[in-house]
Amino acid sequence: MAPQKLLCLPSLLLLLLTRLLPQAHTRSFVVDRDHDRFLLDGAPFRYVSGSLHYFRVPRVLWADRLFKMRMSGLNAIQFYVPWNYHEPEPGVYNFNASRDLFAFLKEATLANLLVILRPGPYICAEWEMGGLPAWLLRKPKIHLRTSDPADNMTKIFALLRKYEPRGPLVNSEYYTGWLDYWGQNHSTRSVPAVTKGLENMLKLGASVNMYMFHGGTNFGYWNGADEKGRFLPITTSYDYDAPISEAGDPTPKLFAIRNVISKFQEVPLGPLPPPSPKMMLGPLSLHLDGNLLAFLDFLCPQGPIHSILPMTFEAVNQDHGYMLYRTYLTHTVSEPTQFWVPNSGVHDRAYVMVDGVFQGVLERNMKHNLFLTGKKGAKLDVLLENMGRLSFGSNSSDFKGLLEPPILGQTVLTQWLMFPLKVDNLVKWWFPNQLLKSSHPQTPSGPTFYSTTFPILDSGGDTFLFLPGWTKGQVWINGFNLGRYWTKRGPQQTLYVPRPLLFPRGALNKITLLELENVPLQPQIQFLDRPILNSTVHKTYIYSLSAESASEPMELSGH
């Protein structure tokens, strides 16, 4: 997309929303403070709303999710607009396809739902960098978010009532569930707890928005992260234990909420649609395509960047994904010697290889003892994975990559080649069969590509990709980036695969895995008819340098 005249995102949104005005010019919305209520078109109004994020739901499924929300008794929806989703480069805007905000607003109108729009620029939402674009960090000394905290809430509310003594009661974020971190248990909130609180608020005449009503999925590299004594990336699933599941199915929580709402206002007549058809398939065997290092010419066709000291992702305009750092040993290291990065300088996870042989992992805020040997001139490769930038906290400038030069024993390693990797391009465009056949893969070691093709023999349905025995990596189906898997750490064990991503009968579907660490003895996958979201297999995070216990409850992040 060619650069356009520079406008800030809120200005663009105003231009976008003015297109709706001809349809809405006769309507009115008033805050009637004298009577502690809202007026919609002159009549008393209370909204019962639910949050969903169009950027976490495939566009073809927007209408389905919105219809189910309306049938649940909601009269409004609330959603964010992530700045980084729409302005990938300064002055370059994208409101097409899955980013077509105007199309989503039209779908909400067709579902007879009002819209509460929260355009940011900062949104949190457990989204990559809280919605702020990564290119802001190309200014290394930038201060993204600062605050002047006032902790005495009694004084704050007294100040509020000084200027607003009357007004309607509103809860903008009533939590139906909670988010998940890799290495923690799947979060849930009981149906009685949700419905009791909701009914109490509605009895008071309050307006309420339920966060989330449908969570969706952090496809690709869009998940955010928290820093709570240690770095905590968010899982690919954003199911949230919400009333509508990640796959769009009504849950018992939804029917209980609908029953509560029906006590206070009319809900649409008719049943909710049943759960969508689900598909089982497999097990399927994957074949080895080759080590990541074998594809460097395709992953980084422009060639490497040279620097005496390693540079961050942001310094070389690599927003997401992976970057390979390469140097050569200047002397022979015959005895096992510790390889480490000072000042927690690994952001976020490093996969270390010597002459192409996988040696182990270094991870942000984690204590790993990694010892290397090698002859003079041996090639040292360090693949860095960006696992999602911090989405919560003030001035959270979360640079990615090697923030400090690595040290081998007492020697600071210099003279680095950096390869910003375009993995998605390789998977989608540069993986023809003749390339795979000519690569002559050897025994897998470290970051490695696997793939297979498969047909769907019947009408198919939504499904859930299960990767038993695999460790950690990224998955693509038909070129679409499903997101990260981390089978070894959990809790999420399956990845949601919406039916529209799969080709119908008569066509072959292709699945590609980038496994970053270790492959099972039988490299197989399965497609299940139900998700597995609550199975933390190996609690490797207990090696955190933080004193915080893994069993301590987490503080709430903000949205």
Wavefront OBJ file of the C-alpha trace (Angstrom):
o trace
v 0.000 0.000 0.000
v 1.440 3.343 -1.004
v 2.002 5.890 1.771
v -0.795 8.395 2.126
v -0.973 11.844 3.621
v 0.017 11.598 7.272
v -2.980 11.628 9.609
v -3.177 10.362 13.150
v -5.312 7.261 13.676
v -8.059 9.035 15.688
v -8.477 11.508 12.806
v -8.840 8.620 10.401
v -11.463 7.059 12.628
v -13.452 10.288 12.704
v -13.370 10.407 8.907
v -14.449 6.781 8.804
v -17.287 7.216 11.260
v -18.693 10.287 9.500
v -19.723 7.893 6.749
v -22.288 6.567 9.204
v -23.839 9.949 9.947
v -26.411 9.979 7.108
v -27.919 6.842 8.647
v -27.858 8.221 12.202
v -28.565 11.952 11.954
v -32.048 11.660 13.469
v -30.853 9.795 16.542
v -29.670 11.239 19.854
v -27.830 10.060 22.941
v -27.916 12.162 26.114
v -26.495 11.770 29.618
v -29.424 12.764 31.829
v -27.544 13.514 35.042
v -30.578 14.931 36.818
v -32.211 11.506 36.734
v -29.051 9.334 36.817
v -29.712 7.803 33.413
v -29.014 7.809 29.699
v -31.541 8.928 27.091
v -31.492 7.274 23.668
v -33.652 9.103 21.139
v -35.279 10.869 24.094
v -36.262 7.677 25.955
v -34.623 6.255 29.117
v -31.948 3.784 28.119
v -29.661 1.292 29.788
v -27.082 -0.614 27.796
v -26.171 -4.247 28.403
v -23.080 -4.713 26.307
v -20.366 -7.253 25.598
v -16.801 -6.895 24.386
v -15.411 -8.627 21.360
v -12.442 -7.707 19.191
v -12.817 -7.823 15.414
v -9.042 -8.235 15.167
v -9.246 -11.555 17.049
v -12.008 -13.013 14.836
v -11.749 -13.886 11.111
v -13.815 -11.436 9.089
v -16.016 -14.168 7.630
v -17.161 -14.989 11.185
v -17.966 -11.438 12.349
v -21.675 -11.693 11.493
v -22.019 -15.026 13.301
v -20.488 -13.751 16.536
v -22.485 -10.499 16.487
v -25.765 -12.314 15.830
v -25.164 -14.605 18.810
v -24.418 -11.593 21.014
v -27.682 -9.944 19.996
v -29.605 -13.181 20.579
v -28.069 -13.335 24.060
v -29.985 -10.188 24.999
v -27.261 -7.599 24.460
v -28.174 -4.267 22.914
v -24.613 -2.998 22.437
v -21.052 -4.144 21.826
v -17.801 -2.591 22.947
v -14.502 -2.919 21.139
v -11.054 -1.424 20.780
v -9.273 -0.204 17.669
v -5.581 -1.232 17.803
v -3.351 1.424 16.284
v -0.626 -1.054 15.322
v -3.137 -3.196 13.398
v -4.007 -0.306 11.097
v -0.767 1.678 10.747
v 2.016 -0.891 10.195
v 4.463 1.828 9.120
v 4.361 5.570 9.831
v 1.838 7.129 7.460
v 0.850 3.797 5.882
v -2.709 2.738 6.732
v -4.570 -0.520 6.271
v -8.346 -0.713 6.612
v -8.799 -3.559 4.135
v -10.037 -7.166 4.476
v -9.848 -8.263 8.133
v -8.944 -4.681 9.057
v -12.046 -3.133 7.454
v -13.415 -1.280 10.458
v -16.280 0.227 8.492
v -17.417 -3.248 7.393
v -17.411 -4.400 11.018
v -19.512 -1.406 12.061
v -21.979 -2.256 9.288
v -22.178 -5.836 10.558
v -22.967 -4.499 14.036
v -25.733 -2.359 12.540
v -27.197 -5.365 10.734
v -27.204 -7.264 14.047
v -29.131 -4.359 15.636
v -26.340 -3.621 18.090
v -25.159 -0.207 19.228
v -21.409 0.370 19.367
v -19.189 1.654 22.163
v -15.961 2.512 20.347
v -12.621 2.672 22.186
v -10.037 3.766 19.611
v -6.966 4.118 21.796
v -4.235 5.022 20.881
v -3.367 2.748 23.837
v -5.737 -0.166 24.498
v -3.888 -2.865 26.526
v -6.294 -5.748 25.669
v -3.410 -8.215 26.126
v -2.531 -7.186 22.571
v 0.982 -6.703 21.187
v 2.426 -3.553 22.853
v -1.053 -2.588 24.028
v -1.947 -1.486 20.503
v 0.945 0.953 20.133
v 2.959 0.330 16.945
v 6.413 -1.197 17.337
v 7.903 1.442 15.062
v 7.619 3.933 17.927
v 10.581 2.075 19.458
v 12.785 3.010 16.525
v 13.430 6.046 18.698
v 15.405 4.226 21.412
v 14.932 6.902 24.095
v 11.181 7.289 23.627
v 8.939 7.390 26.723
v 5.738 5.711 25.660
v 3.454 5.953 28.670
v 3.975 8.095 31.744
v 1.603 8.846 34.564
v 1.117 10.940 37.669
v -0.438 8.330 39.989
v -2.993 9.309 42.657
v -3.524 6.365 44.982
v -6.106 7.682 47.401
v -9.294 6.400 45.760
v -11.566 8.040 48.344
v -10.221 11.432 47.381
v -10.488 10.568 43.680
v -14.163 9.631 43.915
v -14.845 12.662 46.098
v -13.249 14.791 43.392
v -15.370 13.060 40.768
v -18.581 13.754 42.661
v -17.530 17.356 43.195
v -17.701 17.862 39.442
v -20.307 15.194 38.685
v -22.620 14.805 41.676
v -25.222 12.919 39.617
v -25.185 10.589 36.667
v -25.912 7.061 35.474
v -24.163 4.070 37.021
v -21.828 2.284 34.612
v -19.495 -0.702 34.794
v -17.453 -0.629 31.595
v -15.532 -3.840 32.288
v -17.360 -6.573 34.149
v -15.149 -9.637 33.828
v -16.775 -12.871 32.665
v -13.455 -14.740 32.852
v -9.753 -13.999 32.602
v -6.751 -14.315 30.329
v -4.107 -17.045 30.230
v -0.315 -16.888 30.454
v 2.018 -19.587 29.166
v 2.998 -21.767 32.116
v -0.006 -20.869 34.281
v -3.289 -22.726 34.628
v -6.236 -21.886 32.390
v -8.312 -19.128 33.987
v -12.018 -19.599 34.661
v -14.803 -17.740 36.435
v -17.827 -19.670 37.661
v -21.292 -19.156 36.212
v -22.880 -18.296 39.618
v -20.213 -15.666 40.306
v -20.789 -13.985 36.933
v -24.598 -14.077 37.028
v -24.871 -12.913 40.650
v -22.787 -9.828 40.034
v -24.595 -9.072 36.787
v -28.032 -9.342 38.386
v -27.039 -7.108 41.284
v -25.854 -4.387 38.899
v -28.953 -4.603 36.733
v -31.153 -4.302 39.836
v -29.438 -0.976 40.531
v -30.332 0.231 37.061
v -26.678 0.275 36.000
v -25.405 -0.078 32.467
v -22.799 -2.794 32.080
v -20.305 -4.085 29.559
v -19.095 -7.665 29.919
v -15.396 -8.172 29.125
v -15.082 -10.485 27.249
v -18.322 -11.759 25.753
v -16.385 -13.476 22.990
v -12.609 -13.593 23.318
v -11.303 -15.010 20.051
v -7.698 -15.799 19.143
v -4.291 -14.103 19.114
v -3.419 -15.256 15.619
v 0.062 -14.704 14.233
v 2.339 -12.663 16.495
v -0.328 -10.399 18.007
v -0.364 -11.600 21.620
v 0.808 -9.189 24.289
v 2.656 -9.867 27.535
v 2.783 -8.767 31.160
v 5.718 -8.179 33.512
v 4.800 -9.440 36.991
v 8.198 -10.156 38.533
v 8.895 -12.159 35.408
v 8.010 -11.895 31.740
v 4.599 -13.478 31.083
v 3.542 -13.769 27.439
v -0.164 -14.289 26.717
v -1.317 -17.533 25.112
v -2.522 -17.807 21.523
v -6.028 -18.615 22.709
v -7.987 -15.650 24.043
v -10.972 -17.845 24.937
v -11.177 -15.962 28.256
v -13.743 -18.462 29.599
v -16.195 -16.098 27.903
v -19.921 -16.758 27.330
v -19.199 -17.422 23.634
v -16.246 -19.777 23.297
v -13.150 -19.226 21.155
v -14.831 -21.316 18.424
v -17.995 -19.197 18.620
v -20.134 -21.698 20.504
v -22.741 -20.739 23.146
v -21.711 -21.951 26.602
v -23.722 -22.603 29.785
v -22.453 -19.224 30.975
v -24.148 -17.550 28.007
v -27.536 -19.158 28.698
v -27.313 -18.195 32.371
v -26.472 -14.576 31.448
v -29.323 -14.500 28.939
v -31.709 -15.655 31.656
v -30.576 -12.832 33.958
v -30.925 -10.206 31.228
v -34.451 -11.434 30.425
v -35.554 -10.409 33.928
v -34.846 -6.753 33.140
v -35.460 -6.298 29.428
v -36.745 -8.207 26.438
v -34.393 -10.563 24.673
v -34.878 -11.514 21.018
v -37.228 -14.420 20.410
v -35.923 -17.671 19.047
v -33.149 -20.102 19.981
v -29.450 -19.433 19.754
v -27.694 -21.292 16.937
v -26.239 -24.656 18.016
v -22.475 -25.194 18.242
v -20.792 -25.260 14.842
v -19.864 -28.662 13.368
v -16.483 -29.915 14.561
v -14.027 -32.127 12.706
v -11.578 -34.830 13.778
v -8.685 -35.890 11.554
v -5.460 -37.802 11.903
v -2.998 -38.584 13.238
v -1.015 -37.151 10.333
v 2.735 -37.635 9.923
v 4.791 -34.567 9.072
v 7.921 -34.697 6.949
v 11.111 -32.787 7.599
v 11.626 -29.856 5.223
v 14.955 -28.753 6.675
v 16.664 -26.714 9.342
v 15.867 -23.024 9.480
v 19.519 -22.204 8.795
v 19.276 -23.961 5.422
v 16.720 -21.412 4.235
v 18.524 -18.202 5.209
v 18.749 -16.998 1.601
v 14.951 -17.185 1.346
v 14.241 -15.971 4.869
v 16.474 -12.899 4.477
v 16.923 -12.296 0.731
v 18.420 -8.847 1.257
v 21.292 -10.363 3.235
v 22.496 -9.704 6.780
v 23.209 -6.446 8.593
v 26.688 -6.108 10.120
v 27.355 -4.462 13.471
v 30.120 -4.673 16.038
v 27.525 -5.058 18.801
v 24.140 -6.752 18.332
v 21.219 -4.494 17.413
v 17.608 -4.778 18.537
v 14.700 -5.820 16.337
v 13.482 -2.236 16.310
v 16.838 -0.854 15.183
v 16.615 -2.925 11.987
v 12.835 -2.427 11.473
v 11.888 -6.006 12.399
v 8.594 -5.648 14.236
v 7.620 -9.259 14.943
v 8.720 -12.854 14.700
v 12.359 -13.883 14.613
v 15.859 -12.587 13.964
v 19.068 -14.597 13.643
v 22.286 -13.257 15.193
v 25.530 -14.795 13.905
v 29.167 -14.454 14.872
v 32.304 -16.637 14.767
v 34.476 -17.799 17.642
v 37.780 -15.920 17.727
v 39.551 -18.673 19.669
v 39.115 -22.351 20.440
v 36.917 -23.123 23.431
v 37.882 -26.689 24.384
v 36.266 -26.859 27.836
v 32.509 -26.289 28.376
v 32.241 -22.533 28.919
v 29.187 -20.610 30.053
v 27.340 -18.631 27.397
v 25.201 -15.863 28.864
v 23.750 -12.412 28.292
v 24.076 -9.850 31.114
v 21.334 -7.622 32.518
v 18.519 -9.903 31.391
v 19.419 -8.924 27.846
v 17.540 -11.728 26.071
v 14.185 -10.451 24.810
v 12.555 -12.863 24.773
v 13.857 -16.346 23.978
v 17.129 -17.410 22.341
v 17.868 -20.697 20.558
v 21.614 -21.269 20.437
v 23.502 -23.285 17.791
v 27.198 -23.945 17.155
v 28.062 -24.977 13.587
v 24.375 -25.746 13.080
v 24.039 -28.025 16.107
v 21.409 -26.999 18.648
v 22.915 -26.309 22.102
v 20.023 -25.039 24.200
v 17.869 -22.075 25.173
v 18.248 -18.791 27.021
v 15.064 -17.081 28.180
v 14.172 -13.667 29.530
v 14.188 -13.441 33.346
v 15.030 -17.138 33.597
v 18.150 -18.868 34.898
v 19.533 -21.253 32.303
v 23.042 -22.677 32.520
v 24.214 -23.051 28.937
v 27.807 -24.178 28.278
v 29.454 -24.213 24.843
v 32.586 -25.580 23.193
v 33.912 -24.888 19.715
v 36.971 -24.486 17.562
v 38.308 -21.148 16.429
v 36.145 -19.951 13.542
v 33.124 -22.011 14.629
v 29.816 -20.426 13.617
v 27.684 -19.295 16.572
v 24.028 -18.700 15.711
v 21.496 -17.261 18.145
v 17.885 -17.233 16.941
v 15.874 -14.642 18.899
v 12.112 -14.945 19.239
v 9.918 -11.946 19.983
v 7.154 -13.459 22.140
v 4.986 -10.346 22.312
v 5.647 -6.882 23.680
v 4.399 -5.765 27.070
v 0.807 -4.596 26.848
v 0.443 -3.148 30.338
v 2.393 -0.741 32.557
v 3.750 2.777 32.278
v 6.720 3.496 30.018
v 6.907 -0.152 29.013
v 9.374 0.268 26.141
v 9.819 -3.431 25.418
v 12.691 -3.682 22.945
v 13.278 -7.106 21.398
v 16.360 -9.110 20.496
v 19.781 -9.092 22.123
v 19.774 -5.958 24.265
v 23.313 -6.651 25.497
v 26.253 -8.364 23.775
v 26.487 -12.046 24.782
v 29.453 -13.260 26.791
v 31.266 -16.593 26.400
v 33.147 -17.176 29.631
v 34.747 -13.763 30.127
v 34.863 -12.800 26.439
v 32.367 -10.239 25.112
v 31.313 -11.417 21.671
v 31.400 -8.824 18.902
v 31.206 -8.614 15.102
v 27.640 -9.755 14.589
v 25.667 -10.484 11.438
v 21.930 -9.988 11.897
v 19.339 -11.631 9.655
v 15.797 -10.201 10.025
v 13.718 -13.241 9.052
v 10.557 -13.088 6.943
v 9.251 -16.490 7.959
v 5.671 -15.836 6.885
v 6.835 -14.936 3.384
v 8.838 -18.155 3.154
v 5.879 -20.270 4.231
v 3.370 -18.502 2.018
v 5.317 -17.786 -1.153
v 8.765 -19.390 -1.273
v 8.130 -22.990 -0.258
v 7.469 -24.693 -3.615
v 7.807 -28.457 -3.662
v 10.976 -28.397 -5.752
v 12.670 -26.251 -3.084
v 11.752 -28.747 -0.397
v 12.941 -31.715 -2.415
v 16.270 -30.087 -3.181
v 17.104 -29.203 0.412
v 18.167 -32.783 1.342
v 17.395 -32.369 5.050
v 19.665 -34.022 7.556
v 18.933 -35.090 11.128
v 16.863 -32.309 12.722
v 18.585 -30.084 15.245
v 17.079 -26.933 16.719
v 14.741 -24.669 14.726
v 13.373 -26.843 11.935
v 10.531 -26.764 9.402
v 8.064 -29.634 9.059
v 5.019 -29.895 6.826
v 2.419 -32.154 5.253
v -0.674 -31.922 3.099
v -4.070 -33.406 3.782
v -7.535 -33.475 2.191
v -10.903 -33.059 3.892
v -13.072 -36.007 2.905
v -16.446 -34.654 4.052
v -17.954 -31.227 4.640
v -15.540 -30.640 7.501
v -15.949 -28.137 10.301
v -14.081 -26.125 12.883
v -11.287 -28.092 14.490
v -8.461 -27.895 17.015
v -4.862 -28.702 16.139
v -3.210 -30.945 18.738
v 0.594 -31.293 18.760
v 1.420 -34.127 21.190
v 5.103 -34.370 22.033
v 6.113 -31.200 20.181
v 7.885 -28.523 22.216
v 7.412 -24.951 21.008
v 6.970 -23.166 17.729
v 4.713 -21.560 15.152
v 2.029 -23.062 12.884
v 0.685 -22.072 9.472
v -2.291 -23.602 7.651
v -2.586 -22.778 3.968
v -0.215 -19.875 4.564
v -2.274 -18.413 7.438
v -0.342 -17.928 10.690
v -2.397 -19.722 13.361
v -0.074 -18.567 16.132
v 2.323 -20.010 18.677
v 2.177 -23.404 20.304
v 4.047 -24.308 23.475
v 2.962 -27.853 24.189
v 5.706 -28.439 26.719
v 4.733 -25.497 28.906
v 0.957 -25.206 28.494
v -1.730 -24.636 29.556
v -2.936 -24.423 25.953
v -2.446 -27.693 24.070
v -4.565 -27.087 20.953
v -4.842 -24.279 18.417
v -8.241 -23.221 17.100
v -8.610 -23.761 13.337
v -11.700 -22.008 11.925
v -13.402 -23.953 9.143
v -13.025 -21.098 6.584
v -9.215 -21.532 6.686
v -9.506 -25.045 5.229
v -9.979 -25.873 1.557
v -13.086 -27.919 0.692
v -13.213 -31.452 -0.665
v -10.972 -32.093 -3.639
v -8.184 -29.721 -2.575
v -5.108 -30.354 -0.472
v -4.547 -28.351 2.687
v -0.979 -27.648 3.751
v 0.224 -27.337 7.324
v 3.700 -26.030 8.153
v 5.388 -26.084 11.561
v 8.484 -24.250 12.691
v 9.563 -26.318 15.692
v 12.121 -24.310 17.645
v 13.529 -26.956 19.991
v 12.765 -30.678 20.010
v 10.623 -32.894 17.806
v 8.812 -36.029 19.046
v 10.112 -39.405 17.910
v 7.007 -39.692 15.758
v 6.428 -36.229 14.250
v 2.646 -36.418 14.133
v -0.271 -34.063 14.665
v -4.008 -34.537 15.128
v -7.121 -32.454 14.638
v -9.557 -32.778 17.531
v -13.235 -31.872 17.841
v -12.743 -30.030 21.137
v -10.062 -27.762 22.605
v -7.557 -28.572 25.337
v -6.854 -25.286 27.122
v -6.017 -26.384 30.661
v -2.999 -28.681 30.730
v 0.222 -27.200 32.069
v 2.599 -30.087 31.350
v 6.020 -28.939 32.542
v 6.236 -25.963 34.888
v 9.606 -24.843 33.569
v 8.905 -21.273 34.629
v 9.747 -22.173 38.253
v 13.369 -21.377 37.407
v 12.512 -17.691 37.320
v 15.084 -15.388 38.822
v 12.202 -13.609 40.520
v 11.422 -14.389 44.138
v 7.728 -14.578 43.257
v 6.322 -18.053 43.770
v 4.670 -19.725 40.809
v 1.642 -20.474 42.950
v 0.971 -16.914 44.023
v -2.120 -15.262 42.522
v -1.414 -12.841 39.705
v -2.408 -9.215 39.941
v -4.929 -8.004 37.387
v -3.653 -6.252 34.316
v -5.675 -3.420 32.844
v -7.633 -3.188 29.634
l 1 2 3 4 5 6 7 8 9 10 11 12 13 14 15 16 17 18 19 20 21 22 23 24 25 26 27 28 29 30 31 32 33 34 35 36 37 38 39 40 41 42 43 44 45 46 47 48 49 50 51 52 53 54 55 56 57 58 59 60 61 62 63 64 65 66 67 68 69 70 71 72 73 74 75 76 77 78 79 80 81 82 83 84 85 86 87 88 89 90 91 92 93 94 95 96 97 98 99 100 101 102 103 104 105 106 107 108 109 110 111 112 113 114 115 116 117 118 119 120 121 122 123 124 125 126 127 128 129 130 131 132 133 134 135 136 137 138 139 140 141 142 143 144 145 146 147 148 149 150 151 152 153 154 155 156 157 158 159 160 161 162 163 164 165 166 167 168 169 170 171 172 173 174 175 176 177 178 179 180 181 182 183 184 185 186 187 188 189 190 191 192 193 194 195 196 197 198 199 200 201 202 203 204 205 206 207 208 209 210 211 212 213 214 215 216 217 218 219 220 221 222 223 224 225 226 227 228 229 230 231 232 233 234 235 236 237 238 239 240 241 242 243 244 245 246 247 248 249 250 251 252 253 254 255 256 257 258 259 260 261 262 263 264 265 266 267 268 269 270 271 272 273 274 275 276 277 278 279 280 281 282 283 284 285 286 287 288 289 290 291 292 293 294 295 296 297 298 299 300 301 302 303 304 305 306 307 308 309 310 311 312 313 314 315 316 317 318 319 320 321 322 323 324 325 326 327 328 329 330 331 332 333 334 335 336 337 338 339 340 341 342 343 344 345 346 347 348 349 350 351 352 353 354 355 356 357 358 359 360 361 362 363 364 365 366 367 368 369 370 371 372 373 374 375 376 377 378 379 380 381 382 383 384 385 386 387 388 389 390 391 392 393 394 395 396 397 398 399 400 401 402 403 404 405 406 407 408 409 410 411 412 413 414 415 416 417 418 419 420 421 422 423 424 425 426 427 428 429 430 431 432 433 434 435 436 437 438 439 440 441 442 443 444 445 446 447 448 449 450 451 452 453 454 455 456 457 458 459 460 461 462 463 464 465 466 467 468 469 470 471 472 473 474 475 476 477 478 479 480 481 482 483 484 485 486 487 488 489 490 491 492 493 494 495 496 497 498 499 500 501 502 503 504 505 506 507 508 509 510 511 512 513 514 515 516 517 518 519 520 521 522 523 524 525 526 527 528 529 530 531 532 533 534 535 536 537 538 539 540 541 542 543 544 545 546 547 548 549 550 551 552 553 554 555 556 557 558 559
